[in-house]
Amino acid sequence: MKKVIFLFLIVLGLFSTAQGKEMTMSKEIATFGGGCFWCLEAVFEETKGVLDVVSGYAGGVVENPSYEKVTSGTTKHAEVVQITFDSNIITYEALLKIFWLIHDPTTLNRQGNDVGTQYRSVIFYHDAQQKKIAEASLKEVSQKFSKPIVTELLPVPIFYKAETYHQDYFKNNPQQGYCSFVVAPKVEKFKSVYKDLVK
């Protein structure tokens, strides 16, 4: 009987701990576009406090767009990542600092050799607080660039998840040419500059 009670208390303790963790977690969502979503996804998946990163499309005029249609530029969508994060571990401000680091916010509809409106720099805010934080962050970072910031700041529209093969692309294809020469350096830059934010 004592063994049964003891096991019950252990199970109850584990349940309480799990419940406690769930209650202390504060989930929020951030949505950014800054060039190819493979790059942003790869970096934010390595970020402490980030629970999930999904590549997708937002800000266009067509429902359920395909990658082929988005890359044609006719749907007006941007390639974006939707980041679910625990704000008790990492702040929205910190995510923005990483965002500014890993792309060039001064090039209109372009990141490196990737050219088109789908590669535009954009912050889609989810509430008034995110808008306020993003505005302040944009103002601060603009002083560090010699050229004007062209990043759009807009309320979040409908987000469409990209095709399955785009998810975890860098993780699944590290040796692919684009990943080796474009994505990997961004990941390494993040890890070098923000060591304390790496998982």
ZICORPE-V488360 format. One record per residue. N is the residue number from 1. RES is the residue in one letter. PSI is psi in whole degrees, -180 to 180 (none if undefined). OMEGA is omega as a letter, one per 30 degrees, with the letter a starting at -180 (999 if undefined). Layout:
N,RES,PSI,OMEGA  N,RES,PSI,OMEGA
//
This chain:
1,M,-40,l  2,K,-38,l  3,K,-40,a  4,V,-45,l  5,I,-41,a  6,F,-46,l  7,L,-38,l  8,F,-43,a  9,L,-37,l  10,I,-47,l  11,V,-43,l  12,L,-39,l  13,G,-42,l  14,L,-40,l  15,F,-43,a  16,S,-39,l  17,T,-44,l  18,A,-41,l  19,Q,-41,a  20,G,-43,l  21,K,-42,a  22,E,-39,a  23,M,-32,a  24,T,-15,l  25,M,134,l  26,S,97,a  27,K,134,l  28,E,167,l  29,I,137,l  30,A,144,l  31,T,118,a  32,F,147,l  33,G,130,a  34,G,62,a  35,G,-156,a  36,C,131,a  37,F,-18,l  38,W,-37,a  39,C,-51,a  40,L,-42,l  41,E,-46,a  42,A,-41,a  43,V,-49,a  44,F,-24,l  45,E,-20,l  46,E,6,a  47,T,131,l  48,K,135,l  49,G,-11,l  50,V,126,a  51,L,-32,a  52,D,146,l  53,V,127,a  54,V,128,l  55,S,142,a  56,G,-163,a  57,Y,143,l  58,A,156,l  59,G,17,a  60,G,-169,a  61,V,4,a  62,V,138,l  63,E,145,l  64,N,57,a  65,P,151,l  66,S,164,l  67,Y,-41,a  68,E,-42,a  69,K,-39,l  70,V,-44,a  71,T,-18,l  72,S,-18,l  73,G,-1,a  74,T,-20,a  75,T,-15,l  76,K,14,l  77,H,155,l  78,A,146,l  79,E,126,a  80,V,168,l  81,V,140,l  82,Q,118,a  83,I,120,l  84,T,125,a  85,F,158,l  86,D,109,a  87,S,-8,l  88,N,-18,a  89,I,-43,l  90,I,140,a  91,T,163,l  92,Y,-37,l  93,E,-42,a  94,A,-39,l  95,L,-38,l  96,L,-39,l  97,K,-40,l  98,I,-42,l  99,F,-47,a  100,W,-34,a  101,L,-39,a  102,I,8,l  103,H,167,a  104,D,107,a  105,P,8,a  106,T,-5,a  107,T,121,a  108,L,123,l  109,N,39,a  110,R,142,l  111,Q,106,a  112,G,-126,l  113,N,-2,l  114,D,112,a  115,V,135,l  116,G,159,a  117,T,-23,l  118,Q,-15,a  119,Y,15,a  120,R,156,l  121,S,123,a  122,V,143,l  123,I,118,l  124,F,108,a  125,Y,148,a  126,H,-14,l  127,D,177,a  128,A,-34,l  129,Q,-44,l  130,Q,-39,l  131,K,-46,a  132,K,-44,a  133,I,-42,a  134,A,-40,l  135,E,-45,l  136,A,-41,l  137,S,-43,l  138,L,-43,l  139,K,-42,a  140,E,-46,a  141,V,-25,a  142,S,-24,l  143,Q,-14,a  144,K,-7,a  145,F,144,l  146,S,-25,l  147,K,157,l  148,P,146,l  149,I,132,a  150,V,9,a  151,T,130,l  152,E,146,l  153,L,108,a  154,L,155,l  155,P,145,a  156,V,129,l  157,P,-165,l  158,I,133,l  159,F,131,l  160,Y,121,l  161,K,135,l  162,A,168,a  163,E,153,a  164,T,-40,a  165,Y,-14,l  166,H,-21,a  167,Q,135,a  168,D,37,a  169,Y,-47,a  170,F,-40,l  171,K,-38,a  172,N,-18,a  173,N,54,a  174,P,-25,a  175,Q,-6,l  176,Q,145,a  177,G,-52,a  178,Y,-40,a  179,C,-42,a  180,S,-43,a  181,F,-21,a  182,V,-51,a  183,V,-50,a  184,A,-44,l  185,P,-33,l  186,K,-40,l  187,V,-44,a  188,E,-37,l  189,K,-45,l  190,F,-48,a  191,K,-30,a  192,S,-42,a  193,V,-40,a  194,Y,61,a  195,K,-36,a  196,D,-11,a  197,L,1,a  198,V,139,l  199,K,none,999
//
